[in-house]
Amino acid sequence: MAEKTAAKTTRSRAKKGETSHRLRMRVRAYESGVLDASVKQIIDTANRYNAEIVGPVPLPIDIKKYTVNRSTFIDKDSREQFEMRIHKRMIDILNPAPKVIEALTNIDLPSGVSIDVKMM
């Protein structure tokens, strides 16, 4: 039992001494098919340079609902509801090399797909 705790503390000390960088990408789109295709393209590009990838992690879908009157000024009880669904995925790339970052900046993704990139 004491051996296990000693091994855990040496691992945690080794991790604290290292400086690990993480490139966190949040990919968003209105259509899930387009989103999955672009995420696959990002992962294939990162795998080409032997990058360590965590994900894609599906995030909760944002649903924006809009209620509109069907008529201009008559019959206020008659309404329509519309909704927009925003699908999201998160990808982490651990300790990215400069070649990986350059390849990901030059990638062509379909319109309607937005990416937020953070270096952690």
MODELLER restraints for C-alpha pairs under 7 A, 6 or more apart:
rsr = mdl.restraints
at = mdl.atoms
rsr.add(forms.Gaussian(group=physical.xy_distance, feature=features.Distance(at['CA:20:A'], at['CA:95:A']), mean=5.98, stdev=0.5))
rsr.add(forms.Gaussian(group=physical.xy_distance, feature=features.Distance(at['CA:21:A'], at['CA:94:A']), mean=6.19, stdev=0.5))
rsr.add(forms.Gaussian(group=physical.xy_distance, feature=features.Distance(at['CA:21:A'], at['CA:95:A']), mean=4.89, stdev=0.5))
rsr.add(forms.Gaussian(group=physical.xy_distance, feature=features.Distance(at['CA:21:A'], at['CA:120:A']), mean=5.76, stdev=0.5))
rsr.add(forms.Gaussian(group=physical.xy_distance, feature=features.Distance(at['CA:22:A'], at['CA:92:A']), mean=6.48, stdev=0.5))
rsr.add(forms.Gaussian(group=physical.xy_distance, feature=features.Distance(at['CA:22:A'], at['CA:93:A']), mean=5.71, stdev=0.5))
rsr.add(forms.Gaussian(group=physical.xy_distance, feature=features.Distance(at['CA:22:A'], at['CA:94:A']), mean=4.67, stdev=0.5))
rsr.add(forms.Gaussian(group=physical.xy_distance, feature=features.Distance(at['CA:22:A'], at['CA:95:A']), mean=5.68, stdev=0.5))
rsr.add(forms.Gaussian(group=physical.xy_distance, feature=features.Distance(at['CA:22:A'], at['CA:119:A']), mean=5.78, stdev=0.5))
rsr.add(forms.Gaussian(group=physical.xy_distance, feature=features.Distance(at['CA:22:A'], at['CA:120:A']), mean=4.98, stdev=0.5))
rsr.add(forms.Gaussian(group=physical.xy_distance, feature=features.Distance(at['CA:23:A'], at['CA:92:A']), mean=5.64, stdev=0.5))
rsr.add(forms.Gaussian(group=physical.xy_distance, feature=features.Distance(at['CA:23:A'], at['CA:93:A']), mean=5.05, stdev=0.5))
rsr.add(forms.Gaussian(group=physical.xy_distance, feature=features.Distance(at['CA:23:A'], at['CA:94:A']), mean=6.47, stdev=0.5))
rsr.add(forms.Gaussian(group=physical.xy_distance, feature=features.Distance(at['CA:23:A'], at['CA:96:A']), mean=6.88, stdev=0.5))
rsr.add(forms.Gaussian(group=physical.xy_distance, feature=features.Distance(at['CA:23:A'], at['CA:117:A']), mean=6.89, stdev=0.5))
rsr.add(forms.Gaussian(group=physical.xy_distance, feature=features.Distance(at['CA:23:A'], at['CA:118:A']), mean=5.83, stdev=0.5))
rsr.add(forms.Gaussian(group=physical.xy_distance, feature=features.Distance(at['CA:23:A'], at['CA:119:A']), mean=4.71, stdev=0.5))
rsr.add(forms.Gaussian(group=physical.xy_distance, feature=features.Distance(at['CA:23:A'], at['CA:120:A']), mean=6.25, stdev=0.5))
rsr.add(forms.Gaussian(group=physical.xy_distance, feature=features.Distance(at['CA:24:A'], at['CA:91:A']), mean=5.91, stdev=0.5))
rsr.add(forms.Gaussian(group=physical.xy_distance, feature=features.Distance(at['CA:24:A'], at['CA:92:A']), mean=4.60, stdev=0.5))
rsr.add(forms.Gaussian(group=physical.xy_distance, feature=features.Distance(at['CA:24:A'], at['CA:93:A']), mean=6.54, stdev=0.5))
rsr.add(forms.Gaussian(group=physical.xy_distance, feature=features.Distance(at['CA:24:A'], at['CA:117:A']), mean=5.72, stdev=0.5))
rsr.add(forms.Gaussian(group=physical.xy_distance, feature=features.Distance(at['CA:24:A'], at['CA:118:A']), mean=5.16, stdev=0.5))
rsr.add(forms.Gaussian(group=physical.xy_distance, feature=features.Distance(at['CA:24:A'], at['CA:119:A']), mean=6.30, stdev=0.5))
rsr.add(forms.Gaussian(group=physical.xy_distance, feature=features.Distance(at['CA:25:A'], at['CA:90:A']), mean=5.68, stdev=0.5))
rsr.add(forms.Gaussian(group=physical.xy_distance, feature=features.Distance(at['CA:25:A'], at['CA:91:A']), mean=5.15, stdev=0.5))
rsr.add(forms.Gaussian(group=physical.xy_distance, feature=features.Distance(at['CA:25:A'], at['CA:92:A']), mean=6.29, stdev=0.5))
rsr.add(forms.Gaussian(group=physical.xy_distance, feature=features.Distance(at['CA:25:A'], at['CA:115:A']), mean=6.52, stdev=0.5))
rsr.add(forms.Gaussian(group=physical.xy_distance, feature=features.Distance(at['CA:25:A'], at['CA:116:A']), mean=5.62, stdev=0.5))
rsr.add(forms.Gaussian(group=physical.xy_distance, feature=features.Distance(at['CA:25:A'], at['CA:117:A']), mean=4.60, stdev=0.5))
rsr.add(forms.Gaussian(group=physical.xy_distance, feature=features.Distance(at['CA:25:A'], at['CA:118:A']), mean=6.54, stdev=0.5))
rsr.add(forms.Gaussian(group=physical.xy_distance, feature=features.Distance(at['CA:26:A'], at['CA:88:A']), mean=6.93, stdev=0.5))
rsr.add(forms.Gaussian(group=physical.xy_distance, feature=features.Distance(at['CA:26:A'], at['CA:89:A']), mean=5.83, stdev=0.5))
rsr.add(forms.Gaussian(group=physical.xy_distance, feature=features.Distance(at['CA:26:A'], at['CA:90:A']), mean=4.57, stdev=0.5))
rsr.add(forms.Gaussian(group=physical.xy_distance, feature=features.Distance(at['CA:26:A'], at['CA:91:A']), mean=6.53, stdev=0.5))
rsr.add(forms.Gaussian(group=physical.xy_distance, feature=features.Distance(at['CA:26:A'], at['CA:115:A']), mean=5.60, stdev=0.5))
rsr.add(forms.Gaussian(group=physical.xy_distance, feature=features.Distance(at['CA:26:A'], at['CA:116:A']), mean=5.09, stdev=0.5))
rsr.add(forms.Gaussian(group=physical.xy_distance, feature=features.Distance(at['CA:26:A'], at['CA:117:A']), mean=6.57, stdev=0.5))
rsr.add(forms.Gaussian(group=physical.xy_distance, feature=features.Distance(at['CA:27:A'], at['CA:88:A']), mean=5.66, stdev=0.5))
rsr.add(forms.Gaussian(group=physical.xy_distance, feature=features.Distance(at['CA:27:A'], at['CA:89:A']), mean=5.27, stdev=0.5))
rsr.add(forms.Gaussian(group=physical.xy_distance, feature=features.Distance(at['CA:27:A'], at['CA:90:A']), mean=6.28, stdev=0.5))
rsr.add(forms.Gaussian(group=physical.xy_distance, feature=features.Distance(at['CA:27:A'], at['CA:113:A']), mean=6.91, stdev=0.5))
rsr.add(forms.Gaussian(group=physical.xy_distance, feature=features.Distance(at['CA:27:A'], at['CA:114:A']), mean=5.80, stdev=0.5))
rsr.add(forms.Gaussian(group=physical.xy_distance, feature=features.Distance(at['CA:27:A'], at['CA:115:A']), mean=4.58, stdev=0.5))
rsr.add(forms.Gaussian(group=physical.xy_distance, feature=features.Distance(at['CA:27:A'], at['CA:116:A']), mean=6.58, stdev=0.5))
rsr.add(forms.Gaussian(group=physical.xy_distance, feature=features.Distance(at['CA:28:A'], at['CA:35:A']), mean=6.92, stdev=0.5))
rsr.add(forms.Gaussian(group=physical.xy_distance, feature=features.Distance(at['CA:28:A'], at['CA:86:A']), mean=6.62, stdev=0.5))
rsr.add(forms.Gaussian(group=physical.xy_distance, feature=features.Distance(at['CA:28:A'], at['CA:87:A']), mean=5.73, stdev=0.5))
rsr.add(forms.Gaussian(group=physical.xy_distance, feature=features.Distance(at['CA:28:A'], at['CA:88:A']), mean=4.54, stdev=0.5))
rsr.add(forms.Gaussian(group=physical.xy_distance, feature=features.Distance(at['CA:28:A'], at['CA:89:A']), mean=6.65, stdev=0.5))
rsr.add(forms.Gaussian(group=physical.xy_distance, feature=features.Distance(at['CA:28:A'], at['CA:113:A']), mean=5.73, stdev=0.5))
rsr.add(forms.Gaussian(group=physical.xy_distance, feature=features.Distance(at['CA:28:A'], at['CA:114:A']), mean=5.27, stdev=0.5))
rsr.add(forms.Gaussian(group=physical.xy_distance, feature=features.Distance(at['CA:28:A'], at['CA:115:A']), mean=6.42, stdev=0.5))
rsr.add(forms.Gaussian(group=physical.xy_distance, feature=features.Distance(at['CA:29:A'], at['CA:35:A']), mean=5.70, stdev=0.5))
rsr.add(forms.Gaussian(group=physical.xy_distance, feature=features.Distance(at['CA:29:A'], at['CA:86:A']), mean=5.72, stdev=0.5))
rsr.add(forms.Gaussian(group=physical.xy_distance, feature=features.Distance(at['CA:29:A'], at['CA:87:A']), mean=5.49, stdev=0.5))
rsr.add(forms.Gaussian(group=physical.xy_distance, feature=features.Distance(at['CA:29:A'], at['CA:88:A']), mean=6.70, stdev=0.5))
rsr.add(forms.Gaussian(group=physical.xy_distance, feature=features.Distance(at['CA:29:A'], at['CA:112:A']), mean=5.84, stdev=0.5))
rsr.add(forms.Gaussian(group=physical.xy_distance, feature=features.Distance(at['CA:29:A'], at['CA:113:A']), mean=4.76, stdev=0.5))
rsr.add(forms.Gaussian(group=physical.xy_distance, feature=features.Distance(at['CA:29:A'], at['CA:114:A']), mean=6.53, stdev=0.5))
rsr.add(forms.Gaussian(group=physical.xy_distance, feature=features.Distance(at['CA:30:A'], at['CA:85:A']), mean=5.91, stdev=0.5))
rsr.add(forms.Gaussian(group=physical.xy_distance, feature=features.Distance(at['CA:30:A'], at['CA:86:A']), mean=4.76, stdev=0.5))
rsr.add(forms.Gaussian(group=physical.xy_distance, feature=features.Distance(at['CA:30:A'], at['CA:87:A']), mean=5.92, stdev=0.5))
rsr.add(forms.Gaussian(group=physical.xy_distance, feature=features.Distance(at['CA:31:A'], at['CA:87:A']), mean=6.90, stdev=0.5))
rsr.add(forms.Gaussian(group=physical.xy_distance, feature=features.Distance(at['CA:32:A'], at['CA:87:A']), mean=6.11, stdev=0.5))
rsr.add(forms.Gaussian(group=physical.xy_distance, feature=features.Distance(at['CA:35:A'], at['CA:113:A']), mean=6.74, stdev=0.5))
rsr.add(forms.Gaussian(group=physical.xy_distance, feature=features.Distance(at['CA:38:A'], at['CA:109:A']), mean=6.17, stdev=0.5))
rsr.add(forms.Gaussian(group=physical.xy_distance, feature=features.Distance(at['CA:45:A'], at['CA:104:A']), mean=7.00, stdev=0.5))
rsr.add(forms.Gaussian(group=physical.xy_distance, feature=features.Distance(at['CA:46:A'], at['CA:100:A']), mean=6.06, stdev=0.5))
rsr.add(forms.Gaussian(group=physical.xy_distance, feature=features.Distance(at['CA:49:A'], at['CA:100:A']), mean=6.19, stdev=0.5))
rsr.add(forms.Gaussian(group=physical.xy_distance, feature=features.Distance(at['CA:51:A'], at['CA:93:A']), mean=6.71, stdev=0.5))
rsr.add(forms.Gaussian(group=physical.xy_distance, feature=features.Distance(at['CA:51:A'], at['CA:96:A']), mean=6.37, stdev=0.5))
rsr.add(forms.Gaussian(group=physical.xy_distance, feature=features.Distance(at['CA:52:A'], at['CA:93:A']), mean=5.73, stdev=0.5))
rsr.add(forms.Gaussian(group=physical.xy_distance, feature=features.Distance(at['CA:52:A'], at['CA:94:A']), mean=5.43, stdev=0.5))
rsr.add(forms.Gaussian(group=physical.xy_distance, feature=features.Distance(at['CA:53:A'], at['CA:92:A']), mean=5.78, stdev=0.5))
rsr.add(forms.Gaussian(group=physical.xy_distance, feature=features.Distance(at['CA:53:A'], at['CA:93:A']), mean=4.64, stdev=0.5))
rsr.add(forms.Gaussian(group=physical.xy_distance, feature=features.Distance(at['CA:53:A'], at['CA:94:A']), mean=6.34, stdev=0.5))
rsr.add(forms.Gaussian(group=physical.xy_distance, feature=features.Distance(at['CA:54:A'], at['CA:91:A']), mean=6.00, stdev=0.5))
rsr.add(forms.Gaussian(group=physical.xy_distance, feature=features.Distance(at['CA:54:A'], at['CA:92:A']), mean=4.96, stdev=0.5))
rsr.add(forms.Gaussian(group=physical.xy_distance, feature=features.Distance(at['CA:54:A'], at['CA:93:A']), mean=6.29, stdev=0.5))
rsr.add(forms.Gaussian(group=physical.xy_distance, feature=features.Distance(at['CA:55:A'], at['CA:90:A']), mean=6.58, stdev=0.5))
rsr.add(forms.Gaussian(group=physical.xy_distance, feature=features.Distance(at['CA:55:A'], at['CA:91:A']), mean=4.89, stdev=0.5))
rsr.add(forms.Gaussian(group=physical.xy_distance, feature=features.Distance(at['CA:55:A'], at['CA:92:A']), mean=6.37, stdev=0.5))
rsr.add(forms.Gaussian(group=physical.xy_distance, feature=features.Distance(at['CA:56:A'], at['CA:89:A']), mean=5.94, stdev=0.5))
rsr.add(forms.Gaussian(group=physical.xy_distance, feature=features.Distance(at['CA:56:A'], at['CA:90:A']), mean=5.42, stdev=0.5))
rsr.add(forms.Gaussian(group=physical.xy_distance, feature=features.Distance(at['CA:56:A'], at['CA:91:A']), mean=4.85, stdev=0.5))
rsr.add(forms.Gaussian(group=physical.xy_distance, feature=features.Distance(at['CA:57:A'], at['CA:89:A']), mean=5.43, stdev=0.5))
rsr.add(forms.Gaussian(group=physical.xy_distance, feature=features.Distance(at['CA:57:A'], at['CA:90:A']), mean=5.00, stdev=0.5))
rsr.add(forms.Gaussian(group=physical.xy_distance, feature=features.Distance(at['CA:57:A'], at['CA:91:A']), mean=6.48, stdev=0.5))
rsr.add(forms.Gaussian(group=physical.xy_distance, feature=features.Distance(at['CA:58:A'], at['CA:88:A']), mean=6.21, stdev=0.5))
rsr.add(forms.Gaussian(group=physical.xy_distance, feature=features.Distance(at['CA:58:A'], at['CA:89:A']), mean=4.59, stdev=0.5))
rsr.add(forms.Gaussian(group=physical.xy_distance, feature=features.Distance(at['CA:58:A'], at['CA:90:A']), mean=6.51, stdev=0.5))
rsr.add(forms.Gaussian(group=physical.xy_distance, feature=features.Distance(at['CA:59:A'], at['CA:88:A']), mean=5.31, stdev=0.5))
rsr.add(forms.Gaussian(group=physical.xy_distance, feature=features.Distance(at['CA:59:A'], at['CA:89:A']), mean=5.52, stdev=0.5))
rsr.add(forms.Gaussian(group=physical.xy_distance, feature=features.Distance(at['CA:60:A'], at['CA:88:A']), mean=6.91, stdev=0.5))
rsr.add(forms.Gaussian(group=physical.xy_distance, feature=features.Distance(at['CA:61:A'], at['CA:85:A']), mean=6.45, stdev=0.5))
rsr.add(forms.Gaussian(group=physical.xy_distance, feature=features.Distance(at['CA:61:A'], at['CA:86:A']), mean=5.62, stdev=0.5))
rsr.add(forms.Gaussian(group=physical.xy_distance, feature=features.Distance(at['CA:61:A'], at['CA:87:A']), mean=5.01, stdev=0.5))
rsr.add(forms.Gaussian(group=physical.xy_distance, feature=features.Distance(at['CA:61:A'], at['CA:88:A']), mean=6.49, stdev=0.5))
rsr.add(forms.Gaussian(group=physical.xy_distance, feature=features.Distance(at['CA:62:A'], at['CA:85:A']), mean=5.71, stdev=0.5))
rsr.add(forms.Gaussian(group=physical.xy_distance, feature=features.Distance(at['CA:62:A'], at['CA:86:A']), mean=5.05, stdev=0.5))
rsr.add(forms.Gaussian(group=physical.xy_distance, feature=features.Distance(at['CA:62:A'], at['CA:87:A']), mean=6.82, stdev=0.5))
rsr.add(forms.Gaussian(group=physical.xy_distance, feature=features.Distance(at['CA:63:A'], at['CA:83:A']), mean=6.50, stdev=0.5))
rsr.add(forms.Gaussian(group=physical.xy_distance, feature=features.Distance(at['CA:63:A'], at['CA:84:A']), mean=5.67, stdev=0.5))
rsr.add(forms.Gaussian(group=physical.xy_distance, feature=features.Distance(at['CA:63:A'], at['CA:85:A']), mean=4.64, stdev=0.5))
rsr.add(forms.Gaussian(group=physical.xy_distance, feature=features.Distance(at['CA:63:A'], at['CA:86:A']), mean=6.47, stdev=0.5))
rsr.add(forms.Gaussian(group=physical.xy_distance, feature=features.Distance(at['CA:64:A'], at['CA:83:A']), mean=5.38, stdev=0.5))
rsr.add(forms.Gaussian(group=physical.xy_distance, feature=features.Distance(at['CA:64:A'], at['CA:84:A']), mean=5.16, stdev=0.5))
rsr.add(forms.Gaussian(group=physical.xy_distance, feature=features.Distance(at['CA:64:A'], at['CA:85:A']), mean=6.56, stdev=0.5))
rsr.add(forms.Gaussian(group=physical.xy_distance, feature=features.Distance(at['CA:65:A'], at['CA:81:A']), mean=6.78, stdev=0.5))
rsr.add(forms.Gaussian(group=physical.xy_distance, feature=features.Distance(at['CA:65:A'], at['CA:82:A']), mean=5.68, stdev=0.5))
rsr.add(forms.Gaussian(group=physical.xy_distance, feature=features.Distance(at['CA:65:A'], at['CA:83:A']), mean=4.25, stdev=0.5))
rsr.add(forms.Gaussian(group=physical.xy_distance, feature=features.Distance(at['CA:65:A'], at['CA:84:A']), mean=6.57, stdev=0.5))
rsr.add(forms.Gaussian(group=physical.xy_distance, feature=features.Distance(at['CA:66:A'], at['CA:81:A']), mean=5.60, stdev=0.5))
rsr.add(forms.Gaussian(group=physical.xy_distance, feature=features.Distance(at['CA:66:A'], at['CA:82:A']), mean=5.15, stdev=0.5))
rsr.add(forms.Gaussian(group=physical.xy_distance, feature=features.Distance(at['CA:66:A'], at['CA:83:A']), mean=6.05, stdev=0.5))
rsr.add(forms.Gaussian(group=physical.xy_distance, feature=features.Distance(at['CA:67:A'], at['CA:79:A']), mean=6.72, stdev=0.5))
rsr.add(forms.Gaussian(group=physical.xy_distance, feature=features.Distance(at['CA:67:A'], at['CA:80:A']), mean=5.73, stdev=0.5))
rsr.add(forms.Gaussian(group=physical.xy_distance, feature=features.Distance(at['CA:67:A'], at['CA:81:A']), mean=4.45, stdev=0.5))
rsr.add(forms.Gaussian(group=physical.xy_distance, feature=features.Distance(at['CA:67:A'], at['CA:82:A']), mean=6.42, stdev=0.5))
rsr.add(forms.Gaussian(group=physical.xy_distance, feature=features.Distance(at['CA:68:A'], at['CA:79:A']), mean=5.62, stdev=0.5))
rsr.add(forms.Gaussian(group=physical.xy_distance, feature=features.Distance(at['CA:68:A'], at['CA:80:A']), mean=5.29, stdev=0.5))
rsr.add(forms.Gaussian(group=physical.xy_distance, feature=features.Distance(at['CA:68:A'], at['CA:81:A']), mean=6.29, stdev=0.5))
rsr.add(forms.Gaussian(group=physical.xy_distance, feature=features.Distance(at['CA:69:A'], at['CA:76:A']), mean=6.51, stdev=0.5))
rsr.add(forms.Gaussian(group=physical.xy_distance, feature=features.Distance(at['CA:69:A'], at['CA:78:A']), mean=6.33, stdev=0.5))
rsr.add(forms.Gaussian(group=physical.xy_distance, feature=features.Distance(at['CA:69:A'], at['CA:79:A']), mean=4.43, stdev=0.5))
rsr.add(forms.Gaussian(group=physical.xy_distance, feature=features.Distance(at['CA:69:A'], at['CA:80:A']), mean=6.25, stdev=0.5))
rsr.add(forms.Gaussian(group=physical.xy_distance, feature=features.Distance(at['CA:70:A'], at['CA:78:A']), mean=5.89, stdev=0.5))
rsr.add(forms.Gaussian(group=physical.xy_distance, feature=features.Distance(at['CA:70:A'], at['CA:79:A']), mean=5.10, stdev=0.5))
rsr.add(forms.Gaussian(group=physical.xy_distance, feature=features.Distance(at['CA:70:A'], at['CA:80:A']), mean=6.19, stdev=0.5))
